[in-house]
Amino acid sequence: MAGSHAGRPASWLAVVVIFSGFLISGLGLVAGPSWIAFWIGAAVVVIGGILAVVVDIFSDVVVDEPRIMPEDSGALDTPASKAIQA
């Protein structure tokens, strides 16, 4: 996956586990609230966070080439702003 922002399957597994935990906790709060379901979901989120650390999810970050920003950002290069500057 060179040049891709997609991430590795192991990283996506960690994301799915964390998302599942949020979903379980959210459903637990809406249904009652069911505190057992809420805390089970919270535990799943923690497990997903540990999994994310284990699979080194942050190594999937792609660092782009430094962008060269012109001194004048160009946001003021409209005909009206040029008339004001003249």
MARKOL-494495 format. One record per residue (C-alpha): residue in one letter; residue number from 1; x, y, z. Coordinates in steps of 0.2 Angstrom, whole numbers. Layout:
MARKOL-494495
[node "A" NUM [X Y Z]] ...
***
This chain:
MARKOL-494495
[node "M" 1 [0 0 0]] [node "A" 2 [14 12 -4]] [node "G" 3 [7 30 -5]] [node "S" 4 [-10 25 1]] [node "H" 5 [-19 32 16]] [node "A" 6 [-29 17 19]] [node "G" 7 [-19 9 34]] [node "R" 8 [-15 -9 38]] [node "P" 9 [-29 -22 41]] [node "A" 10 [-23 -24 59]] [node "S" 11 [-25 -5 62]] [node "W" 12 [-43 -6 55]] [node "L" 13 [-46 -21 66]] [node "A" 14 [-42 -9 81]] [node "V" 15 [-53 4 74]] [node "V" 16 [-68 -8 72]] [node "V" 17 [-66 -14 90]] [node "I" 18 [-65 3 97]] [node "F" 19 [-81 8 87]] [node "S" 20 [-90 -7 92]] [node "G" 21 [-86 -2 110]] [node "F" 22 [-94 15 107]] [node "L" 23 [-109 7 99]] [node "I" 24 [-112 -5 113]] [node "S" 25 [-110 9 126]] [node "G" 26 [-121 20 116]] [node "L" 27 [-135 7 115]] [node "G" 28 [-133 3 133]] [node "L" 29 [-136 22 137]] [node "V" 30 [-151 23 126]] [node "A" 31 [-159 6 132]] [node "G" 32 [-164 11 149]] [node "P" 33 [-150 15 153]] [node "S" 34 [-142 -2 155]] [node "W" 35 [-126 1 165]] [node "I" 36 [-120 -16 162]] [node "A" 37 [-120 -14 143]] [node "F" 38 [-112 3 145]] [node "W" 39 [-97 -4 155]] [node "I" 40 [-95 -19 144]] [node "G" 41 [-94 -6 129]] [node "A" 42 [-82 4 139]] [node "A" 43 [-71 -11 142]] [node "V" 44 [-72 -15 124]] [node "V" 45 [-66 3 120]] [node "V" 46 [-51 0 132]] [node "I" 47 [-47 -17 124]] [node "G" 48 [-47 -8 107]] [node "G" 49 [-36 5 113]] [node "I" 50 [-23 -8 119]] [node "L" 51 [-25 -17 103]] [node "A" 52 [-21 0 94]] [node "V" 53 [-5 2 104]] [node "V" 54 [0 -16 101]] [node "V" 55 [-2 -15 82]] [node "D" 56 [7 2 82]] [node "I" 57 [-8 11 74]] [node "F" 58 [1 28 73]] [node "S" 59 [14 20 61]] [node "D" 60 [1 21 48]] [node "V" 61 [2 40 47]] [node "V" 62 [8 47 31]] [node "V" 63 [19 62 32]] [node "D" 64 [17 73 16]] [node "E" 65 [31 83 9]] [node "P" 66 [32 100 17]] [node "R" 67 [20 113 8]] [node "I" 68 [27 129 2]] [node "M" 69 [15 143 7]] [node "P" 70 [17 159 -2]] [node "E" 71 [19 175 9]] [node "D" 72 [3 181 2]] [node "S" 73 [-10 167 4]] [node "G" 74 [-19 172 -11]] [node "A" 75 [-35 174 -1]] [node "L" 76 [-35 193 -4]] [node "D" 77 [-31 191 -23]] [node "T" 78 [-49 195 -28]] [node "P" 79 [-52 210 -40]] [node "A" 80 [-60 220 -26]] [node "S" 81 [-45 218 -14]] [node "K" 82 [-34 223 -28]] [node "A" 83 [-44 239 -31]] [node "I" 84 [-43 242 -12]] [node "Q" 85 [-24 240 -12]] [node "A" 86 [-21 252 -27]] 
***
